[in-house]
Each structure stands twice: as C-alpha cells, then as structure tokens.
C-alpha cells in the first residue's frame, strides 16, 4: 500500500497506543493516543491498545481500566483485544533463553550510581567476568548498533557511538524484564508496522531497531511527536503529577490536542459531540500537518481549562 507521507509498504498498517498504568491519562498521553489513532485510520489500518504494566512497582491498581474508559470517552476505540504485558512473562523468558543460548547475555553487578559516575554510559565492565548468582542484571551484548535512523516526522536521527554500542539491560536485578526487551517482542507478536509516540523515546528507539535485527525481524517505521511540556524542558508525565484529562467533559482537551497536532478545528466544533470531533479529525488529518506542530507549554487556566503556549 502507498503511505500518505510517501513510500510504499506491502504490509497492512498496524499501529498501537501503549500506556503504562501508573496513573490516569494526561494531556501528553492524549496527544500520543490521538496522533497514533489518526495516523492508523488515515492509512486504513488497525489501531491496537497495549497496557505496558511490566514495571510492577509503578503500577497503580485500577489505572488500566481507568485508561481504557478514558480512551472510550474520547472516542478512541481500538481494534481487537487489549494486550497486558504482565500476562506475557513466559514469552519474554522464552526470548531471553534464546538469546542466552546464543551467548548474547551476561550477568552484571554494576549499579546505576557506578555507571553515572563513569559518565552515564555502561563500559562493559562485567562482560567477560562470567558472573553468576541472584543479585545480577542481565545485559545484552550489543551486536547490531544503530548509529542513525530516519523518523517520519523528526527526519534523520543520529545516535552517539557510545550510546549505540552500549550493552543494555534486558532483565533487571529485581527479576523484572526491561522495557527495551518487552516492547520489541510485543511489537513483533502484534505485527506492528508503525509506531507513533512521544519524542522522549527518540534515542531509545535505536536500541529497539537493533534488537529487531538481532531477532531477525524488520523494525516498524517510527514517528515521534513533539512533547507537551509543563514548562520548557519539563515534559508532562505521570511522574511529574500532570493533571488527568477530564472524562466527563472531553471536548475541550480533545480540541486542544488537535491544535497541538497541527490541525485547525472549525469554530463550530466547540459545541460538537466527541464523535463529531473525531470524524472531523479523521477527514482532515494528514502526516504533513504534523510538521506544523510545535513544542508548546501546557498549563491550566483559572477555570481548569488547558492552555497552550508556544515555547
């Protein structure tokens, strides 16, 4: 099929939105959800939802069902069944064992503090030490460093050699599988062809592309959206206590998110239903419009409304 922003691809488009259930959706997550949803529908593709609950200490009880209800309130209806990472531990272990049998994994006892003192990049200290025992993280020997890749919106992305070549953790010392491993396995198993998400993942994407190669698969195409920030350099996130978006009155935040994505909703949409706004967005969305989306500052007005300001 021919893509709207150029190029062709034989595979039908499959996109996804993959929130972590560490709290309710905020405006930044709405932008990512809406951007990925509109891009999937513009390509006549599927839009899947995955709950990324692999980091269990950060999971808040009930947050996953609240996220799903919020998506429905905003007219963002997904295809197929929702996938929970916490239900796929056996699959992650299977791939880990496969990599281990190939001699590509080793135990590491280095702490974050030690690595930070070395400049923040792991130097391979434990690679040849053949460590065994419980209190070890598992690192993947980097066989396919990615020094640059092409992003659909951000263009040419360069990765520093030290970051590209770094052996990274795929299983933490607390026994939890790392995001970098599970996100690639999930994308493979769900047949994801296109990933639309926030620009905070621009650099980690290079590792994921390398892991796809390591596992003998083609990586998806990537489009990283500008970040909504509470102030310059301070992105909206659950960790930063970004306010939850309103499920009872979704239209204002939905229209703000469309503005953020470079669309210009018609004035009469202020009084429209959620479905009418989503239908309008599907008719007017085009990937090229995203190039007009600038990073903006997001704050709350006196009446609780979302305010957008150019940074």
JOPEMO-V918025 format. One record per pair of residues at least 6 apart in sequence whose ideal C-beta (glycine too) atoms are under 6 Angstrom apart, sorted by the first residue. I is the first residue (numbers start at 1). J is the second residue. If there is no record, write none. Layout:
((I:J) (I:J))
This chain:
((2:8) (4:42) (4:287) (5:287) (11:193) (13:43) (13:45) (13:193) (13:194) (14:45) (14:46) (14:191) (14:192) (14:193) (15:36) (15:40) (15:47) (15:194) (16:48) (16:50) (16:192) (17:33) (17:36) (17:49) (18:50) (18:52) (19:29) (19:67) (20:52) (21:51) (21:53) (21:59) (21:63) (21:64) (22:58) (22:60) (22:238) (23:60) (23:63) (23:238) (24:66) (24:244) (25:67) (25:70) (25:245) (26:236) (26:242) (27:228) (27:236) (27:245) (27:298) (27:306) (28:228) (28:236) (30:245) (30:257) (31:228) (31:257) (31:260) (32:197) (32:198) (33:76) (34:257) (35:196) (35:225) (35:261) (36:196) (37:47) (37:76) (38:281) (38:285) (39:196) (40:47) (41:282) (42:285) (46:79) (47:78) (47:79) (48:78) (48:80) (48:190) (49:78) (49:82) (50:83) (51:64) (51:84) (52:85) (53:59) (53:84) (53:85) (53:86) (54:85) (54:177) (54:182) (70:247) (73:247) (73:250) (74:250) (74:254) (75:274) (75:275) (75:278) (85:182) (92:177) (92:182) (95:185) (99:105) (104:140) (104:141) (105:138) (105:140) (106:127) (106:139) (107:131) (107:136) (108:126) (108:137) (108:139) (109:136) (110:125) (115:122) (121:162) (121:166) (122:166) (124:167) (135:173) (136:173) (137:169) (137:172) (137:173) (138:170) (138:171) (139:167) (139:169) (140:170) (141:167) (142:165) (142:167) (143:214) (144:210) (144:213) (144:214) (145:164) (145:165) (146:164) (146:206) (146:209) (146:210) (147:159) (147:164) (148:158) (149:157) (149:209) (151:157) (151:222) (151:224) (152:221) (152:223) (153:223) (153:290) (154:224) (157:202) (159:206) (168:180) (168:207) (169:178) (170:178) (170:181) (171:177) (172:178) (180:207) (184:208) (184:211) (184:212) (188:217) (192:220) (193:220) (194:220) (194:221) (195:220) (195:222) (196:223) (198:225) (198:227) (199:224) (199:226) (199:227) (202:224) (205:222) (209:219) (212:219) (226:293) (226:295) (227:235) (228:236) (228:298) (229:235) (229:297) (230:236) (232:311) (236:242) (245:253) (250:274) (252:305) (253:306) (254:277) (255:265) (256:306) (258:265) (258:281) (261:293) (262:289) (262:290) (262:292) (262:293) (263:284) (263:289) (269:277) (294:310) (295:311) (296:308) (296:310) (297:309) (297:311) (299:307) (301:307))
